[in-house]
Amino acid sequence: ENQHLRLSGFSMGRGGASATALPPAPRNDFYWSTEDEPHALRRRQILKKYPQVNKLMGPEWRTKYIVAVLVATQISLSVVLQSASWPVYLATLYVVGATITHALFLAIHELAHNLGAKRPETNRLIAIGANLPIVFPYCVTFKQYHIEHHKQQGVDGVDTDIPSQLEGWFFRGPVRKAVWCVCQILFYALRPMMIKAQQPTAMHALNFAVQGLFDAAIVHYFGWGPIRYMVACLFVAGSIHPTAGHFISEHYVFTEGQETYSYYGPLNLVLFNVGYHNEHHDFPYMAWSKLPELRKLAPEFYDQYASYTSWSKVILNFILREDVGPYARMKRKVTSKED
């Protein structure tokens, strides 16, 4: 009875088999909750039972070196591949380049939580460096939006991770949802600025200035080819690509009543363990390298929840299931009592 049920890359944890089945019909609105997000309460419960968890929190010193290797590799590939044949170019772009770009997304995510160095300013500078092969300056803007996503998960008008009403209304049925998945990086990038604009700061200016100088230097010394390659990697990394499944898997409601999901598959090895998403939301100041240890220490707090083993199948299920789409997100009109 302790074995997980596995279906299409989806795992029902212990006790998950009794979860309420969703009706096979398109949704007309988001899920609405009158309760606080679940992570603050579970964090208190875990710390009460396992106070040693406090020792797992803090930055991971290896992150900055991994970022340096990823950035150097991606820039090198962008130059070297200009002379490659189309089959080699496209295969490398999809398998290697897009994966590196997505890894850099998640490095910037770690740095947004100040988990790459002790000083916040150092994290910002490392993030600006990680941003370079992504071509467009976004890491400083992302930090503010993402911290709000944690502090006020699902709050209407604040958590810009949630699709807009227009997305929920328009992107229904397999064809339109497939288009949404192909273009989800565009929605992910542009939606926050349309819903809740930020006031520019000196750090925003630095991010834009450094990125502009980098892009100009690449064009000056190597032409537009490397820029085209890096932009293509950016688009593919947030499109129909296995790594992009994490955008959907984290908070889209596939099991009624559950608003955050973890993924325990092999791609965690190259994406800073972002799949441990329930664990991450419970302890957002715990570095990627410690999240598996947290789950191992407190399995009774996580095994009961539905989880995933394949991001590719998450994307496929999102497209094919009538009851899952951009509206399949939990929203609330009240803020959490605890950050």
N, C-alpha and C positions, 0 to 999 in steps of 0.2 A: 504493500500500500504506500510505501515511501518512494516508489519510483515515479518519475515525472512522465506525464503523458506528452508525447511529442507529435505534432501535426503541422506539416508545412513550415518547419522551422520555428514553431511556437511551442513553448513549454508551459504546462500548468503545474505550478509548484504544489507541494503537499497541501492538500485542502483546496487546490485550484479546480479540481474536477467539478465542484459544486457551484462554480461561478455561474451567474445568470447569463444565459445565451442571448445574444442580441438579435432582434427581429431583422429578417433579411429585407429591409426596405431603406431607401435613401433617407437621410436625416434632413430636416428642415430648419434646424437650429443647433447650436452648441449644447453640450451638457452643461447644466447650471447647478452649482453647489452652494449651499448656505453654510458650509463648514470651512474651517481653515484648511490650508494645504496640509498634507499628512506628515511632512518631513520633520517639522520642529518637535512634534510630540514623539515621534519615533527616536529622534536624536536624544531627547531627555531620557527615554526609557533605556536606550542602549548604554548611555553614560552611567545611569544609575546601576545597571547590572554589571557593566564592564568599564569601570573608571580608567582602566589602562588604555582605553581607546585614545585618550588625550595624548598619549605618547606617540601616536601614529600621525598626528597632525603637524603641518609645517611643510616648508619647501623641499623639493627634490633637486639636489645639486647637479644631477646628470642631464636635466632638461636642456640647459643652455648648450651643452656640447652636442646633444642630439639635434637641436635646432641648427647649429652651425653646419653639421654634416648634411642635413636635409637641404639647407639653403645652397650650399656649395654644389651639391649633386644636381639640384634642379637647374641652377644657372649653367653648369657645365653641359648638361643634357640639352638645354635650349640652344646652345651654340653648336655643339657637335652634331646634333641631329639635322642641321640644315643641309648637310650633304648626304643624308641617308636616303634610301629608297622609300617610296610611299608605304609599302607594307611594314617596313621596320619602323618608320616614323610613327605611323598610326598605332601599331601594336605597343611600342614603347610609351607613347603618349597615354594610352588607356591604362595599361597595366602598371607602369612605373610612375610616369609623370603625374597623372591624376591622383594616384595614391599618395605621392609625396605632398602634393598640394593639400589634400585633405588632412594629412598628418600635420601640416603647418597650421591649418584651421584649428586643430585640436591642441597644438602647442600654444597658440594664441589664447585659446580657451583656458588652458592651465595658467598662463601668465596673467590673464584677467583676474584670477583668484590669488594673485601674488604667490604662486607656488613654484616659481623658478629661481627665486632669490629672496633674501631676507628683506631688502629694502623695496618698497613699492616703485620707486623711480627706476631702479634697476630692472624690474620686471617690465616696465613700460618700454625701456630701451631695447631689451631683448625681443619684445613683441614687435617693435618697429623693424628690427632686423629680420624677424621671421616673416614679416609682411612683404618683404622685397620681391620674392618670386610670384607673389599674388597680383602684382602689377598695380592694383588699385588700393589706395590707403584706407584701411578700415579698422585697424586693431584698436585704436583709441575709442572710436565710436562704439565698437562692439562691446568693450568693457562695460560702459555705462548701461547699455541696454541689457546685457547679460546679468549683471548684478541685480537689476530690477526684476528680471525673470526669476531669480532665486528668492529675493526678499518678498515679492508679491506675485507668486506663481498663480497664473490664471486670472489675475485681477483685470477686469475689463478696462481697456484704455491705457493700461500700464505695461502688462506683459505682452510685448510686441512679437514674441515667439509664436503667438497664436494667429492663425490666418484671419483675414478680414471677412466681413459679412459677404462682400462681393465674391471672394474666392469660394466660400462655402456654397453660395447660391449658384455660381456658374459652373464650377468644376465638379460635375456629376457624371456618372456613367464611365465605363472603362476608357473610352477614347479621350474624353476631356481630362480625366484624372491622369491618364498617361502623359498628356501634354503638360499638366501641372508638374508631374514628376520630372519630366525632361527639363523644365524651366524653373525648378524649385529654388535654385540658387539665386535667381533674379528676385523672386518673391521674398526670400530670406534676407536679401541685401537691401531691397528697396522699401519693403513694407514698414520697417521701424521708422524710417525718416518721414513717411507719409502719415503715420499714426501719431507719433510723438517726437517732434524735432528736438535736437539738442542745441544748447548754447555752445558755440565754439570756444575752445580754450587754447592756451599756449601749446599744450601737448597735441591737440588736434593739428595745429599749425606745423609743429615739428614733424608729425607723421606725414602730412601732405608734402612738406618740403623735402624730406629725406627720400620719400617715394618718387617724387618728381625728378629729383637729381639722379636717382638710380635708373629710372626709366630712360631719361635723356642720355645717360652715359652708355647704356646698353645699345640704344639706337645709334649713337655716334660711333661706337667702336665696332659693332657687329651688324648694324642694320635692323630692320623691322622683323626679321625672321624669328629671333628669340622671343620678342614680345608676343608675336602671334602664337607661338608655341605655348607660352605661359598662360595667355588668355584662354587658349583652347583647353589646357589642363584645368584651369579654374572652372570653366563651364562644365566640362565632363565630370569633374570631382563632385559637383553639386547636381548631377543629372541622373541618368540611368547608369549608375555605377554602384557596385556593392557597398562601398564606404558611405555613399549617400543615404543608405537605408537607415543610418542612425538618426537622421533628421526626423524620420517618421516614427521610428521605433520608440523614441524616448517618451513621448507624451500623447500620442494619438490613441484614443480609446478603442482597443480591440476586445477588451473584457470589461463589461459594465461595472462601474464602481472603482476601477483602478485607473489612476491618471499618470503614473510614472512606471516605466518598464525598464528592466535591465536586459542586456544581451551578453551571453556567456559563450561567445564563439571565438575563432582564431584571429579575427581581424583586430581584436583588442591589442594584440601584440605589436601592431604597427600604428595604432591610433590612440596611444596614451590611455588605454583602458577606459575610453569614454563609454563603452558598453555597460560598465558598472554604474548605471545611472541612478538607480534608487540609492545606492551607497553614496554616490557623489552628492545628490541633493540632501541626503541626511547629514553629510559632513563635507560641505563645499570647500573647507580649508584643509582638506586632506589630499595630498598629492596622488597622482595617478598610480604610482608604484606601491602605495599602501592600501588601495581599495580592495584588491583580492584578499589581503590579510584581514581586513575588516569583515568581509563576508565569511571568511573561514572562522573567525573568532565568534561571530554572532549569527550563525546560519538560521536560527529559529526566527529571526526578524526578517529574513529574505526568502527562504525556501517556499513560503506559503503563497508567494505572488507569481503571477504569470510572467514568463520571461521568454527570450528568443535565443535561437542558436544560428539563425541565418538572416542577415540583413537583405540579401537578394530576395528571399521569400517574403520578407516583410513588404518590400516594394510591390511584388506581384500580388500579394493579398490585398494591399491597399487599393490597387487598380481594379481587382476583380470583385471584391466584396461590395455588395450594394450598400451595406449599412456603414461602411467606413469611407471617409473622405475628409476634405478640409474642415467640415463641421464636427468631426469626431474629436473634439477637444473639450476639456473641462474648464469652465470659466466660473468666476465668482465676482460678486460686487463688493465684497468686504476684504479688507487687508488682513494679513496674518497677524496674530498677536505677538509673534516672535520672528525676528529675522533669521 
